[in-house]
Amino acid sequence: MMVLLPLTIDRFISIVFCLRYKDLMTKKTSTILIFCSWIATVTVFVLDTATLIKGDDTLKYQDNYHRCVYDTARSWKPIMYSFVITPLISIIVMYLTMLCFIKTNWSYQ
């Protein structure tokens, strides 16, 4: 999700602020967007790997069901879900805004 967010931001700016696109989307702005998405992706990977390596019994074996259950209360999963849910909500809101903008400015010829 974090990789799709800069693409959506770029599309959003190109549609909603089309006359100011070259002023808003400079090389510096696009570099910052891509860098932030990579940092967030690496952070999620490191937190997930650290949780598995730490070995704090987040995986528990239940004898009655013969399966392993991941204990989310003592892991980083709730924090990592915010790295998925927040960009997803942002992408949906931006695409809905673009849809409304296009519908209101669309002229039939």
ZIGINOR-V155815 format. One record per helix or strand. SS is the DSSP state (h for helix, s for strand). FROM is the first residue (numbers start at 1). TO is the last residue. Records with the same first field share a line. If there is no record, write none. Layout:
BEGIN
SS=FROM-TO  FROM-TO
END
This chain:
BEGIN
h=2-16  18-24  27-54  72-74  77-105
s=59-62  67-70
END
